[in-house]
């Protein structure tokens, strides 16, 4: 558009000049010493224009020739940059394809040959990733150190500092080196930033280090930024807050523990593990009403069996109010089996045997598990019905351990003794391996003397001293096998 404007303007000026010359014709006289030149006005104007164009082109030519070395160096630089960019792309493609050894080789060459320090840093980090994937952790750390050194040389590279720190922390976290990752992230000032990726890396680091307070804070920040899902944030908050409650509740300073509990948000207090930990902490300090209120608020939001099971474990003074709340929930939950078990346990604690039996039997009709049968066993034991109590206890045990059904008892077949070793009667009753070979030492007849082999060697056809029971199985022996060992020996000798 701009070029069209100048073309139209030039044509308009030319037309205007032509009209002026046509209307006002004249001559131009040029006197130089004794020379006189007289030309028409139109020719003079055209000559001036030609002289201007020639001078302009001459100047441009001189400038172009003077700038030729600079342009040549720029051309070489562009050519080298295109070559380096092509190698970088080749290395990244190999890294994505899983050819990590080749990718490390190409990217390391780019880092060594390139003149641009940013490209060197990117190549170092990419090569470090490739070395990490093939388990070359020493080369990985060396490449990371090279990248950190190159970035530290320029004070204006804050973005590159964070990039190097994030890449290094990601690699170290994969190997479980959370301390090194935390150090490099803190040195880069990641905690003060709002970058989602770096905050996630910081969250992973504190998770591996079990820093529950930092995990709780980072999970809240990432949830506000919609960087993680609500389910994932609740899971992180629940685990961290529950652990902090358990730790702080064990401290002697109750004010500090209650202050932390009050700092939790309402939607965090009703999470299952948080509510369970808070209820246990208040109950351990004797604040039973607060413990019941925590469980009741959590049950209204999350009707979880774990909460109902904890709600059933009530102190004597809390049994009646908890029973009243549970009966109101039953009208809203349409005979939920978990709630029926809770009501049965509370009725057992209140010694309301009839209602306890009714609730537990209703729950057993909907589901039959070890807890229901164990409670019914305890109920019938209290009622003086040992047979029914034993029956439910057996059912509870069978459900909990999944006892197999035993097959009908059968007799095993008789053992085959044909290939078993045979010893004389005197050999069978000699237990001392160090006994003398002389038969008179044992009071035996001369014909029954036993030749004792050395403890380190065994004679042919004889077995060394050992536990002979290991040579036989557990099958019953046939009747014809109960013969004298000496008779069997004589038969084989004949």
CORTA-V173115 format. One record per residue. PSI is psi in whole degrees, 0 to 359 (none if undefined). D_CENTER is the distance of its C-alpha to the mean C-alpha in Angstrom with 1 decimal. Layout:
BEGIN
PSI;D_CENTER
PSI;D_CENTER
END
This chain:
BEGIN
319;58.9
320;59.9
320;61.6
323;63.6
315;64.7
326;66.0
315;67.8
320;69.6
319;70.5
317;72.0
321;74.0
318;75.3
320;76.4
318;78.1
321;80.0
317;81.0
318;82.4
320;84.3
321;85.9
317;86.9
321;88.4
324;90.3
324;91.7
78;92.5
153;93.7
181;94.7
158;94.8
123;93.1
126;95.3
120;93.8
120;96.2
102;95.3
247;98.3
6;100.9
140;98.7
133;98.3
124;95.7
120;96.1
166;93.6
161;92.7
321;90.1
317;87.8
321;87.9
318;87.1
317;84.1
322;82.8
319;83.5
319;81.5
318;78.6
320;78.7
321;78.9
315;75.9
318;73.8
315;74.9
318;74.1
314;70.6
324;69.8
315;71.2
317;69.0
322;65.9
318;66.7
317;67.1
319;63.8
317;62.0
322;63.6
330;62.6
4;59.0
316;58.7
321;57.0
318;54.4
326;53.7
317;53.5
321;50.9
322;48.9
318;49.2
321;48.0
319;45.1
321;44.1
316;44.5
322;42.2
318;39.7
321;39.7
317;39.3
321;36.3
321;34.7
320;35.3
321;33.7
315;30.6
321;30.3
316;30.8
320;28.1
320;25.6
317;26.5
324;26.1
320;22.6
329;21.6
349;23.4
6;21.6
74;24.7
323;23.0
316;26.0
321;28.5
318;26.5
320;26.3
313;30.0
315;31.0
325;29.0
323;30.3
321;33.8
318;33.4
323;32.3
326;35.4
337;37.9
150;37.0
346;39.1
121;36.8
330;34.4
318;31.9
326;31.8
318;31.4
316;28.4
320;26.7
320;27.7
315;26.4
320;22.9
319;22.8
325;24.1
321;21.5
317;18.8
317;20.9
325;21.4
321;17.7
331;17.2
6;20.0
13;19.1
75;21.9
330;20.3
313;23.8
325;25.0
312;21.8
324;22.6
319;26.2
322;25.6
319;23.5
321;26.4
317;28.9
317;27.3
322;27.2
319;30.8
324;32.0
322;30.5
344;32.0
342;35.4
121;35.7
351;35.5
20;35.2
54;31.9
322;29.6
319;27.6
328;27.1
316;26.1
321;23.2
315;22.3
318;22.4
318;20.4
317;17.6
317;17.6
318;17.7
322;14.9
317;12.6
318;13.7
327;13.6
325;10.1
331;9.2
355;11.6
14;10.6
73;13.8
328;13.0
315;16.8
322;18.0
318;15.7
321;17.0
314;20.5
327;20.6
319;19.3
323;21.8
330;24.5
356;24.1
37;24.4
328;21.3
332;21.4
354;24.7
170;23.8
17;22.8
130;20.8
317;17.9
315;15.8
325;16.6
323;15.9
320;12.4
319;12.0
323;13.8
315;11.7
321;8.5
312;11.1
332;12.6
316;9.6
331;9.4
359;13.1
38;13.5
87;15.8
325;16.2
316;19.1
323;17.5
318;14.5
315;17.2
315;19.2
324;16.7
321;15.5
317;19.3
316;20.0
328;17.5
321;18.8
327;22.3
4;21.7
33;20.2
337;17.2
160;14.8
163;16.0
321;17.9
317;15.9
319;12.6
316;14.8
322;16.5
316;13.5
315;12.5
319;16.2
313;16.9
316;14.6
315;15.7
320;19.3
319;19.7
320;18.7
323;21.1
316;23.8
321;23.6
314;23.9
331;26.6
339;28.6
349;29.2
156;30.9
332;34.7
102;34.9
333;34.7
321;35.4
320;32.1
315;30.2
327;32.2
319;31.8
321;28.0
320;28.4
335;30.8
342;28.5
147;26.0
164;26.8
320;28.4
342;25.6
330;23.1
337;25.6
1;25.7
146;22.0
304;22.1
327;20.4
316;22.0
319;25.4
315;25.2
319;24.5
319;27.2
317;29.6
322;29.2
315;29.8
322;32.9
325;34.2
333;33.9
8;36.0
9;38.6
82;37.9
324;38.0
318;38.9
321;35.9
317;33.6
320;35.2
322;35.1
314;31.3
321;30.8
319;33.4
322;31.8
323;28.4
324;30.0
328;31.9
313;28.7
101;26.3
79;28.4
139;25.9
329;27.3
323;25.5
320;27.5
322;30.6
320;30.3
325;30.0
331;32.9
339;35.0
80;34.9
148;37.5
159;40.0
321;43.7
349;44.5
0;41.6
312;42.2
311;44.8
325;43.1
324;39.9
321;41.9
318;43.6
317;40.4
323;39.0
326;42.2
322;42.0
329;38.5
326;39.9
336;42.3
338;39.6
1;37.2
61;39.8
54;39.6
132;35.8
322;35.3
321;32.8
326;35.2
322;38.1
319;36.4
316;36.0
319;39.6
318;40.7
320;39.0
321;40.5
325;43.9
318;43.7
328;43.1
1;46.1
37;48.2
83;48.8
318;49.1
312;50.3
323;47.7
316;44.9
318;46.2
313;46.5
317;42.9
322;41.4
326;43.5
321;42.5
323;38.9
330;39.6
329;41.2
326;38.0
146;35.6
104;36.3
180;33.7
325;34.0
315;33.9
314;36.9
325;38.9
319;38.3
320;39.6
323;42.5
317;43.3
322;43.5
310;45.6
333;48.1
321;48.3
327;49.3
359;51.8
31;53.4
79;52.5
328;51.0
314;51.1
324;49.0
315;46.7
323;46.3
313;45.7
327;42.8
320;41.3
319;41.5
321;39.8
320;37.0
318;36.6
322;36.7
320;34.1
323;31.7
358;32.0
63;33.1
136;36.3
159;37.6
121;41.1
140;43.4
165;45.8
140;49.5
132;50.9
158;52.7
138;54.6
152;53.2
158;55.5
147;57.8
147;56.5
116;58.1
11;59.8
323;61.8
10;59.5
151;58.9
148;60.5
134;63.9
156;65.3
166;68.7
324;69.1
326;69.6
326;66.4
335;64.4
11;65.5
114;65.1
336;62.0
114;62.7
347;61.7
11;63.9
148;67.1
155;70.2
342;71.4
125;74.9
337;75.5
336;78.0
334;75.3
355;73.9
28;77.2
158;76.7
158;79.4
329;80.0
341;79.1
20;75.6
143;74.5
127;70.9
112;70.1
123;66.9
159;64.6
151;63.0
337;59.6
347;58.1
161;59.8
135;60.6
156;63.8
138;63.8
358;63.7
146;62.5
143;59.0
164;57.8
125;57.6
178;54.5
106;53.4
346;55.2
336;53.4
345;50.4
352;52.6
153;53.2
186;51.1
9;51.3
150;53.6
144;57.0
141;59.8
165;62.8
322;66.2
352;67.8
344;65.3
63;66.8
169;69.6
136;70.7
329;68.6
323;71.9
320;73.3
321;70.3
318;70.6
318;74.3
319;73.8
329;71.4
322;73.7
none;76.6
END
